[in-house]
């Protein structure tokens, strides 16, 4: 049986995340303290007792989910991974599990990514919407017809659930067209901007500079990356894929299918919540899922 670890992205956060780990595990306490020092504020306090609104702030959300995911993995995993993958932000956690990045370097990159994305959102007011009950190809076709605004597929989460990303006017137009095309729902999401779209270009340039200045190791196991759902181990390729990720769609459906084709049967989610376990079951009902 192959040991496969998957790591969630933004949106999985909740108040109280990591508190029990901190209070019961000495290694976890050291890592949380280290995170507070790296970020320059007590993110642990926000994670353990912050309000929902405080946890929604991008400069908190992304590091918080990353910290919870990686600290859980480092303190609880019993065997080394044969494969790893992460959803969007979760890819940084997957890279730590695969030995590509240190906890400290990955956290610095996640913090830089969050700040860069926040700036991009402020410069280009934009949003995302979840399209339910329509084939991916149909969503792609409808998005391609909207040429006067930015609208692109952003998250291929599972069959029948594709998130689109773009300008506010573009998303409004797309939602109307997709409902007319048969979508069961077209739900605008409460997010700060158009993640995984060309509107993240400025954030990508900022993050590229930080990634290029950071040391990456070759992976000790294949990391299935979001940009094309394929496995990578070479540090140079992983770096480039991570840079491209901000403006490219998250191909989660394709990632899980490729992992299964390569022998994955059991998936262990490390991090807050159980969103990925639910998506994996919708992609392949025979997959066995668990939380770390």
N, C-alpha and C positions, 0 to 999 in steps of 0.2 A: 504493500500500500504506500502510495506517495504522500508525503507530508506537504500539504498545500496551505499556505497562510494568505489570507486576504485582509485588506485594511480599508476602512470606510473613509469617506470624505466629509466635507462641510455639510452641516445639517444634522449630524448624529449627536451633537453636543447636548448635555443636560446638566442642570445644577446638581452638584454632589459627585460629579464624575471624578474618579480617582481617589476620593477621600478614604475609602476603606483600605485601598492599597497602601496609601501613605501611612495610615495608622497601624498597619499590621506587618509591613515589610520594610526592612531596613534599607535594602537596595533601592526600593521605590522612593523612600524618603530622601535618599542622597540624590537621585535623579530629579525629583521635583525641586529640590533646593538648587540644584545646578541650573535647571530651567529658569527659575526666578532670577538667578544672577545673570544668565545670558541675555534675557529679555529686558532686564532693568526694571521690572516691576513684579509684584507678587501675583503671577497668573494663577498660582496654586489656590490663593484665597478666592479668586473669581470662580475657578473650577469647583471648589468645594462648597461655596455658599453664595455665589453670585446670582443675580436675577436673570431671567430669561433674556431681557433686553441687554444686560451687560455681556452675556455670553454670545449674543448675536453680532457684536461688533467684530468686524473682519479681523482686526489686529489681535483679537482674543480668540475668536472661533477657530481659525486655522491652526495656530500653535496649540490650543487646548486639545483639539481632536488628535493632532499628531502626538502630543505628549502622552495622552491617555493610551493611545494605540501602541506606542513603542514601549512605554513603561510596562504595560500589561504583557506584551510579548517578551521583553527581556527578563521579567520576573517569573513568568509562568510557563513558558514553552519547555517541553520535555525533550524534544528532538529537533534536529536541524532541518530546515525546509528543503524540499526537493524543487519547489516552485514558489514564487511569490507574485502577488499583483495587488495594486491599490486603485481605488476609484478616485480619480482626480488628485486632490490633496493627498489621498492615501498612498499614492505612488511613492512619496517621500518615505513613508513608514516602511513600505515594501523594500525600498533600497537599503534601509538600515538593517532589516531582517536578513537581507541577502549579502550583507557585509560591504556594500558599495560605499556607504556614507557612515560616518560616526554620528552618534546621537547629537553631539554638539553642533557639528557642521550642518546636519540636516535641519536642526531647529533654527539655526541662523538663516538658512535659505527659506524655510517656511515663513519665518517672520518677514523677511524681505519680500517674498511673494505676496503675502497678505497686504502689506503696505503699498506695493506697486499696483495691485489689483484695485485697492481702495481709491488710489489716485486716478486710475483709468476710469473708474466708475463715476467719479466726480466730474471729470472732464467730458465724458460722453454718457449722459443719462440714457439708461438702457435697461433691459430686463430679460426674463426667460419665461417659458410656459411649458407645462407638461401636456403632451398630446397622448390621449389614451384611446385604445381600441382601434387603431389604424395601422396598416402595414407600413414598415419603415420606408419602403420604396415610394409609397404614395405621399408620405410626409416630405420626402426629399424632392419629389416632383413639384409639389405645391410651393415649397420654399424657393425653388429655382425660378418660379414664375414671377416672384416679387423682385423686380430689378431696381426699383427706385429707392429701396431701403435695404439695410442689412438684416437678413434673416437666414440662419443656418441651423442644421441639426447640431446639437451640442452634446447630448448624453444618450447613447444607445443603452438604456438601462436593462431592458428585457423585452421579449416580443410583446408588442402592443403598448409599450411605454417608451416614448422618445421625447426628450426635452429639447426644445428649440431655443435659440438665443439670438438677440438682435436689438435694433432700435425699438423704442416704445411704439412708434407708429407702425413699424414693420411687424412687430409681434401681434399688435391688434388686428392688422389686416390678415395675417397668417391664421390667427385663431378663427376668424370668421370664415375664411376659405376652407380650413380644415374641418370645421364643424359641418359645413355644407357638403364636404367630400365624404362625410360619414364617421368622423371621429366621435366617440362616445362623450368625451370631455376635452376641452381645451382650456386649461387652468393656468392663468398667469400666477407666477410664483413670487413670494415675498422675498426677493433677493435684491442685492444692491446694484447689479449690473449684468451685462451680457458676457458671462464667463464662457470660455472655449469658443470664442468667435473672433473675427478680425478686429472687433472693437477693443480687444485686449492687447493690441499691438504695442502700445507704449509700455504696458506692464511686462510684456515679453522682452523688450529691449533692456529694461531695468534688470530683470531676473537673469537674462543672458550674461550680463556683466558679472553678476555675483556667482553664477554657476561656473563660469570660465576661470574664476579666481579660487575655486574650491577644489580640493583633492578628491577624486573619485577612484576607488579601487575597481578592478574587474569583479564581477559578481561571483559568489561561490555557488550559486544555483541560478537557473534562468529566471529573469524578471520579465513578466509579460506586461509590456508597456501600452499605455492608453492610445497612443497615436495610430498604431496599426494592429494592436492586439497580438503582436508577435513576441517571441522570447528573445531576450538579449543578455549577454554576459560581458561584452567588451565595454570598458569604461567610456571610451570615446563615443560610441554609438548611444549608450545610455544617456550621456550628457546632452547630445543633440536632440534626442527624443524628448527629454525633459524640458528643453527650451521650447520645442515645437508644441508641446502639450497645451500651453496657455491659449493658443489661437486655433487649436484643432479639436475635433470632437473626441469625447471619451467613448471608446468602443468597448463597452463592458460586456454586452451580449456576445460579441465576437471573441473577446478575451476568454470568457468562460468556456465557450465552445472549443477554442483552440487548446486550452488546458486539458479539457476532457479528451480531445482527440489525441493528446500526447500522454494520456494515461492517468489523469487526475480523476479520482472518484470521491475523495473526502476533502471537504473544504472547512478550514477553521478560521473564523473571523476574530480578529484581535482589535478591540477598540470599543467605543461606546455604541450601544444599540445593537440591533440585529438586522438592519436594512439589507446588507449584502446577502445574508442567508436567505432572505425572502426572494431577492432577485435571482439568486442562483437556482432556487427551486423552480422558479417560473421559466428559467432558461432550459433546465433539464430536471425533470421531476425525480429522476433516479439518483441524482447527486445526493451525497450524505453531507449535511452541514452541522456545524457545532460552533459554540463560542469558546474562546480560550479562557 
